[in-house]
Amino acid sequence: MPVVDIEKRRLAQHYLLYKKVCRTCGATNPMNAKKCRKCKNKDLRPKRRKKQ
């Protein structure tokens, strides 16, 4: 069931898409993370998002 309310959709996209992913172990981290929460590696990338 798609989310119709614009504000709820924006909030859901923020929590699902705006994360960082560790290049070593693949764990998701918050956007402001400096190192991985699992392996303590500093090699993080932003989560890929579809281009619209």
PDB file of N, CA, C and O in Angstrom:
ATOM      1  N   MET A   1       0.848  -1.169   0.000  1.00  0.00           N
ATOM      2  CA  MET A   1       0.000   0.000   0.000  1.00  0.00           C
ATOM      3  C   MET A   1       0.901   1.242   0.000  1.00  0.00           C
ATOM      4  O   MET A   1       1.661   1.443   0.948  1.00  0.00           O
ATOM      5  N   PRO A   2       0.832   2.073  -1.038  1.00  0.00           N
ATOM      6  CA  PRO A   2       1.686   3.252  -1.111  1.00  0.00           C
ATOM      7  C   PRO A   2       1.266   4.322  -0.101  1.00  0.00           C
ATOM      8  O   PRO A   2       0.097   4.432   0.268  1.00  0.00           O
ATOM      9  N   VAL A   3       2.242   5.094   0.327  1.00  0.00           N
ATOM     10  CA  VAL A   3       1.983   6.181   1.270  1.00  0.00           C
ATOM     11  C   VAL A   3       1.521   7.396   0.477  1.00  0.00           C
ATOM     12  O   VAL A   3       2.231   7.863  -0.414  1.00  0.00           O
ATOM     13  N   VAL A   4       0.341   7.909   0.794  1.00  0.00           N
ATOM     14  CA  VAL A   4      -0.249   9.013   0.053  1.00  0.00           C
ATOM     15  C   VAL A   4       0.167  10.356   0.637  1.00  0.00           C
ATOM     16  O   VAL A   4       0.418  11.302  -0.110  1.00  0.00           O
ATOM     17  N   ASP A   5       0.244  10.450   1.947  1.00  0.00           N
ATOM     18  CA  ASP A   5       0.585  11.706   2.613  1.00  0.00           C
ATOM     19  C   ASP A   5       2.030  12.096   2.271  1.00  0.00           C
ATOM     20  O   ASP A   5       2.949  11.303   2.474  1.00  0.00           O
ATOM     21  N   ILE A   6       2.227  13.293   1.761  1.00  0.00           N
ATOM     22  CA  ILE A   6       3.537  13.741   1.297  1.00  0.00           C
ATOM     23  C   ILE A   6       4.541  13.818   2.440  1.00  0.00           C
ATOM     24  O   ILE A   6       5.695  13.420   2.279  1.00  0.00           O
ATOM     25  N   GLU A   7       4.122  14.316   3.570  1.00  0.00           N
ATOM     26  CA  GLU A   7       5.040  14.466   4.707  1.00  0.00           C
ATOM     27  C   GLU A   7       5.476  13.107   5.247  1.00  0.00           C
ATOM     28  O   GLU A   7       6.644  12.923   5.590  1.00  0.00           O
ATOM     29  N   LYS A   8       4.554  12.159   5.325  1.00  0.00           N
ATOM     30  CA  LYS A   8       4.905  10.812   5.785  1.00  0.00           C
ATOM     31  C   LYS A   8       5.828  10.121   4.791  1.00  0.00           C
ATOM     32  O   LYS A   8       6.734   9.392   5.193  1.00  0.00           O
ATOM     33  N   ARG A   9       5.606  10.345   3.490  1.00  0.00           N
ATOM     34  CA  ARG A   9       6.468   9.755   2.466  1.00  0.00           C
ATOM     35  C   ARG A   9       7.895  10.297   2.579  1.00  0.00           C
ATOM     36  O   ARG A   9       8.865   9.545   2.484  1.00  0.00           O
ATOM     37  N   ARG A  10       8.008  11.618   2.785  1.00  0.00           N
ATOM     38  CA  ARG A  10       9.334  12.234   2.916  1.00  0.00           C
ATOM     39  C   ARG A  10      10.068  11.694   4.140  1.00  0.00           C
ATOM     40  O   ARG A  10      11.266  11.415   4.082  1.00  0.00           O
ATOM     41  N   LEU A  11       9.352  11.550   5.231  1.00  0.00           N
ATOM     42  CA  LEU A  11       9.932  11.027   6.459  1.00  0.00           C
ATOM     43  C   LEU A  11      10.385   9.577   6.284  1.00  0.00           C
ATOM     44  O   LEU A  11      11.467   9.205   6.739  1.00  0.00           O
ATOM     45  N   ALA A  12       9.561   8.762   5.627  1.00  0.00           N
ATOM     46  CA  ALA A  12       9.917   7.357   5.385  1.00  0.00           C
ATOM     47  C   ALA A  12      11.135   7.256   4.481  1.00  0.00           C
ATOM     48  O   ALA A  12      12.014   6.433   4.736  1.00  0.00           O
ATOM     49  N   GLN A  13      11.214   8.068   3.437  1.00  0.00           N
ATOM     50  CA  GLN A  13      12.370   8.047   2.549  1.00  0.00           C
ATOM     51  C   GLN A  13      13.631   8.454   3.281  1.00  0.00           C
ATOM     52  O   GLN A  13      14.701   7.897   3.038  1.00  0.00           O
ATOM     53  N   HIS A  14      13.513   9.419   4.171  1.00  0.00           N
ATOM     54  CA  HIS A  14      14.687   9.857   4.930  1.00  0.00           C
ATOM     55  C   HIS A  14      15.248   8.710   5.768  1.00  0.00           C
ATOM     56  O   HIS A  14      16.458   8.485   5.775  1.00  0.00           O
ATOM     57  N   TYR A  15      14.387   7.989   6.468  1.00  0.00           N
ATOM     58  CA  TYR A  15      14.852   6.914   7.336  1.00  0.00           C
ATOM     59  C   TYR A  15      15.330   5.699   6.553  1.00  0.00           C
ATOM     60  O   TYR A  15      16.183   4.961   7.046  1.00  0.00           O
ATOM     61  N   LEU A  16      14.812   5.466   5.353  1.00  0.00           N
ATOM     62  CA  LEU A  16      15.199   4.297   4.564  1.00  0.00           C
ATOM     63  C   LEU A  16      16.414   4.540   3.678  1.00  0.00           C
ATOM     64  O   LEU A  16      17.207   3.624   3.462  1.00  0.00           O
ATOM     65  N   LEU A  17      16.574   5.750   3.162  1.00  0.00           N
ATOM     66  CA  LEU A  17      17.570   5.987   2.121  1.00  0.00           C
ATOM     67  C   LEU A  17      18.800   6.755   2.575  1.00  0.00           C
ATOM     68  O   LEU A  17      19.871   6.587   1.993  1.00  0.00           O
ATOM     69  N   TYR A  18      18.679   7.588   3.592  1.00  0.00           N
ATOM     70  CA  TYR A  18      19.799   8.427   3.980  1.00  0.00           C
ATOM     71  C   TYR A  18      20.615   7.740   5.072  1.00  0.00           C
ATOM     72  O   TYR A  18      20.467   8.024   6.260  1.00  0.00           O
ATOM     73  N   LYS A  19      21.480   6.827   4.632  1.00  0.00           N
ATOM     74  CA  LYS A  19      22.354   6.064   5.524  1.00  0.00           C
ATOM     75  C   LYS A  19      23.712   5.932   4.866  1.00  0.00           C
ATOM     76  O   LYS A  19      23.874   6.240   3.686  1.00  0.00           O
ATOM     77  N   LYS A  20      24.687   5.472   5.632  1.00  0.00           N
ATOM     78  CA  LYS A  20      25.991   5.131   5.091  1.00  0.00           C
ATOM     79  C   LYS A  20      26.191   3.636   5.218  1.00  0.00           C
ATOM     80  O   LYS A  20      25.711   3.014   6.165  1.00  0.00           O
ATOM     81  N   VAL A  21      26.903   3.060   4.260  1.00  0.00           N
ATOM     82  CA  VAL A  21      27.143   1.626   4.231  1.00  0.00           C
ATOM     83  C   VAL A  21      28.646   1.393   4.322  1.00  0.00           C
ATOM     84  O   VAL A  21      29.430   2.053   3.640  1.00  0.00           O
ATOM     85  N   CYS A  22      29.035   0.453   5.167  1.00  0.00           N
ATOM     86  CA  CYS A  22      30.442   0.103   5.323  1.00  0.00           C
ATOM     87  C   CYS A  22      30.888  -0.696   4.100  1.00  0.00           C
ATOM     88  O   CYS A  22      30.184  -1.607   3.663  1.00  0.00           O
ATOM     89  N   ARG A  23      32.048  -0.360   3.551  1.00  0.00           N
ATOM     90  CA  ARG A  23      32.556  -1.074   2.382  1.00  0.00           C
ATOM     91  C   ARG A  23      33.145  -2.430   2.759  1.00  0.00           C
ATOM     92  O   ARG A  23      33.294  -3.292   1.893  1.00  0.00           O
ATOM     93  N   THR A  24      33.477  -2.635   4.011  1.00  0.00           N
ATOM     94  CA  THR A  24      34.081  -3.899   4.437  1.00  0.00           C
ATOM     95  C   THR A  24      33.034  -4.935   4.819  1.00  0.00           C
ATOM     96  O   THR A  24      33.029  -6.039   4.275  1.00  0.00           O
ATOM     97  N   CYS A  25      32.141  -4.588   5.755  1.00  0.00           N
ATOM     98  CA  CYS A  25      31.198  -5.582   6.272  1.00  0.00           C
ATOM     99  C   CYS A  25      29.770  -5.381   5.771  1.00  0.00           C
ATOM    100  O   CYS A  25      28.939  -6.270   5.949  1.00  0.00           O
ATOM    101  N   GLY A  26      29.456  -4.237   5.147  1.00  0.00           N
ATOM    102  CA  GLY A  26      28.128  -4.007   4.605  1.00  0.00           C
ATOM    103  C   GLY A  26      27.098  -3.524   5.610  1.00  0.00           C
ATOM    104  O   GLY A  26      25.913  -3.466   5.280  1.00  0.00           O
ATOM    105  N   ALA A  27      27.498  -3.179   6.810  1.00  0.00           N
ATOM    106  CA  ALA A  27      26.556  -2.710   7.828  1.00  0.00           C
ATOM    107  C   ALA A  27      26.081  -1.297   7.507  1.00  0.00           C
ATOM    108  O   ALA A  27      26.838  -0.491   6.965  1.00  0.00           O
ATOM    109  N   THR A  28      24.814  -0.994   7.844  1.00  0.00           N
ATOM    110  CA  THR A  28      24.294   0.359   7.644  1.00  0.00           C
ATOM    111  C   THR A  28      24.545   1.181   8.900  1.00  0.00           C
ATOM    112  O   THR A  28      24.419   0.692  10.023  1.00  0.00           O
ATOM    113  N   ASN A  29      24.902   2.434   8.682  1.00  0.00           N
ATOM    114  CA  ASN A  29      25.237   3.358   9.753  1.00  0.00           C
ATOM    115  C   ASN A  29      24.503   4.670   9.520  1.00  0.00           C
ATOM    116  O   ASN A  29      24.034   4.917   8.409  1.00  0.00           O
ATOM    117  N   PRO A  30      24.390   5.525  10.548  1.00  0.00           N
ATOM    118  CA  PRO A  30      23.771   6.831  10.341  1.00  0.00           C
ATOM    119  C   PRO A  30      24.620   7.695   9.403  1.00  0.00           C
ATOM    120  O   PRO A  30      25.808   7.434   9.218  1.00  0.00           O
ATOM    121  N   MET A  31      24.001   8.729   8.812  1.00  0.00           N
ATOM    122  CA  MET A  31      24.717   9.581   7.863  1.00  0.00           C
ATOM    123  C   MET A  31      25.876  10.333   8.508  1.00  0.00           C
ATOM    124  O   MET A  31      26.856  10.634   7.826  1.00  0.00           O
ATOM    125  N   ASN A  32      25.797  10.641   9.788  1.00  0.00           N
ATOM    126  CA  ASN A  32      26.871  11.397  10.424  1.00  0.00           C
ATOM    127  C   ASN A  32      27.947  10.500  11.037  1.00  0.00           C
ATOM    128  O   ASN A  32      28.792  10.987  11.789  1.00  0.00           O
ATOM    129  N   ALA A  33      27.934   9.210  10.734  1.00  0.00           N
ATOM    130  CA  ALA A  33      28.924   8.282  11.292  1.00  0.00           C
ATOM    131  C   ALA A  33      30.291   8.530  10.670  1.00  0.00           C
ATOM    132  O   ALA A  33      30.400   8.803   9.475  1.00  0.00           O
ATOM    133  N   LYS A  34      31.316   8.435  11.479  1.00  0.00           N
ATOM    134  CA  LYS A  34      32.691   8.574  11.005  1.00  0.00           C
ATOM    135  C   LYS A  34      33.354   7.213  10.807  1.00  0.00           C
ATOM    136  O   LYS A  34      34.267   7.071   9.994  1.00  0.00           O
ATOM    137  N   LYS A  35      32.884   6.209  11.563  1.00  0.00           N
ATOM    138  CA  LYS A  35      33.399   4.853  11.398  1.00  0.00           C
ATOM    139  C   LYS A  35      32.267   3.857  11.634  1.00  0.00           C
ATOM    140  O   LYS A  35      31.236   4.195  12.214  1.00  0.00           O
ATOM    141  N   CYS A  36      32.477   2.628  11.176  1.00  0.00           N
ATOM    142  CA  CYS A  36      31.445   1.598  11.212  1.00  0.00           C
ATOM    143  C   CYS A  36      31.147   1.170  12.650  1.00  0.00           C
ATOM    144  O   CYS A  36      32.045   1.104  13.489  1.00  0.00           O
ATOM    145  N   ARG A  37      29.878   0.882  12.918  1.00  0.00           N
ATOM    146  CA  ARG A  37      29.477   0.468  14.267  1.00  0.00           C
ATOM    147  C   ARG A  37      29.858  -0.976  14.555  1.00  0.00           C
ATOM    148  O   ARG A  37      29.978  -1.355  15.719  1.00  0.00           O
ATOM    149  N   LYS A  38      30.053  -1.806  13.501  1.00  0.00           N
ATOM    150  CA  LYS A  38      30.369  -3.218  13.703  1.00  0.00           C
ATOM    151  C   LYS A  38      31.874  -3.493  13.666  1.00  0.00           C
ATOM    152  O   LYS A  38      32.427  -4.088  14.592  1.00  0.00           O
ATOM    153  N   CYS A  39      32.533  -3.053  12.582  1.00  0.00           N
ATOM    154  CA  CYS A  39      33.945  -3.428  12.408  1.00  0.00           C
ATOM    155  C   CYS A  39      34.906  -2.277  12.694  1.00  0.00           C
ATOM    156  O   CYS A  39      36.121  -2.464  12.621  1.00  0.00           O
ATOM    157  N   LYS A  40      34.400  -1.114  13.010  1.00  0.00           N
ATOM    158  CA  LYS A  40      35.187   0.085  13.351  1.00  0.00           C
ATOM    159  C   LYS A  40      36.065   0.575  12.203  1.00  0.00           C
ATOM    160  O   LYS A  40      37.057   1.267  12.431  1.00  0.00           O
ATOM    161  N   ASN A  41      35.703   0.219  10.969  1.00  0.00           N
ATOM    162  CA  ASN A  41      36.444   0.660   9.801  1.00  0.00           C
ATOM    163  C   ASN A  41      35.979   2.061   9.409  1.00  0.00           C
ATOM    164  O   ASN A  41      34.815   2.399   9.625  1.00  0.00           O
ATOM    165  N   LYS A  42      36.864   2.886   8.835  1.00  0.00           N
ATOM    166  CA  LYS A  42      36.510   4.259   8.473  1.00  0.00           C
ATOM    167  C   LYS A  42      36.112   4.394   7.008  1.00  0.00           C
ATOM    168  O   LYS A  42      35.841   5.503   6.548  1.00  0.00           O
ATOM    169  N   ASP A  43      36.070   3.287   6.266  1.00  0.00           N
ATOM    170  CA  ASP A  43      35.750   3.323   4.839  1.00  0.00           C
ATOM    171  C   ASP A  43      34.243   3.166   4.642  1.00  0.00           C
ATOM    172  O   ASP A  43      33.748   2.053   4.465  1.00  0.00           O
ATOM    173  N   LEU A  44      33.508   4.298   4.674  1.00  0.00           N
ATOM    174  CA  LEU A  44      32.053   4.306   4.530  1.00  0.00           C
ATOM    175  C   LEU A  44      31.669   5.024   3.240  1.00  0.00           C
ATOM    176  O   LEU A  44      32.378   5.916   2.774  1.00  0.00           O
ATOM    177  N   ARG A  45      30.533   4.619   2.672  1.00  0.00           N
ATOM    178  CA  ARG A  45      29.990   5.279   1.488  1.00  0.00           C
ATOM    179  C   ARG A  45      28.515   5.568   1.733  1.00  0.00           C
ATOM    180  O   ARG A  45      27.875   4.870   2.519  1.00  0.00           O
ATOM    181  N   PRO A  46      27.959   6.597   1.064  1.00  0.00           N
ATOM    182  CA  PRO A  46      26.524   6.838   1.181  1.00  0.00           C
ATOM    183  C   PRO A  46      25.744   5.738   0.486  1.00  0.00           C
ATOM    184  O   PRO A  46      26.208   5.182  -0.510  1.00  0.00           O
ATOM    185  N   LYS A  47      24.566   5.418   0.999  1.00  0.00           N
ATOM    186  CA  LYS A  47      23.717   4.407   0.385  1.00  0.00           C
ATOM    187  C   LYS A  47      23.257   4.892  -0.978  1.00  0.00           C
ATOM    188  O   LYS A  47      22.893   6.057  -1.141  1.00  0.00           O
ATOM    189  N   ARG A  48      23.273   3.998  -1.954  1.00  0.00           N
ATOM    190  CA  ARG A  48      22.871   4.366  -3.311  1.00  0.00           C
ATOM    191  C   ARG A  48      21.379   4.610  -3.373  1.00  0.00           C
ATOM    192  O   ARG A  48      20.584   3.888  -2.770  1.00  0.00           O
ATOM    193  N   ARG A  49      21.009   5.659  -4.128  1.00  0.00           N
ATOM    194  CA  ARG A  49      19.603   5.991  -4.328  1.00  0.00           C
ATOM    195  C   ARG A  49      19.340   6.035  -5.822  1.00  0.00           C
ATOM    196  O   ARG A  49      20.217   6.394  -6.607  1.00  0.00           O
ATOM    197  N   LYS A  50      18.129   5.667  -6.207  1.00  0.00           N
ATOM    198  CA  LYS A  50      17.753   5.704  -7.616  1.00  0.00           C
ATOM    199  C   LYS A  50      17.726   7.138  -8.103  1.00  0.00           C
ATOM    200  O   LYS A  50      17.288   8.040  -7.389  1.00  0.00           O
ATOM    201  N   LYS A  51      18.201   7.342  -9.334  1.00  0.00           N
ATOM    202  CA  LYS A  51      18.094   8.647  -9.966  1.00  0.00           C
ATOM    203  C   LYS A  51      16.729   8.767 -10.607  1.00  0.00           C
ATOM    204  O   LYS A  51      16.287   7.866 -11.320  1.00  0.00           O
ATOM    205  N   GLN A  52      16.067   9.870 -10.355  1.00  0.00           N
ATOM    206  CA  GLN A  52      14.718  10.053 -10.896  1.00  0.00           C
ATOM    207  C   GLN A  52      14.708  11.103 -11.981  1.00  0.00           C
ATOM    208  O   GLN A  52      13.655  11.390 -12.552  1.00  0.00           O
TER     209      GLN A  52
END
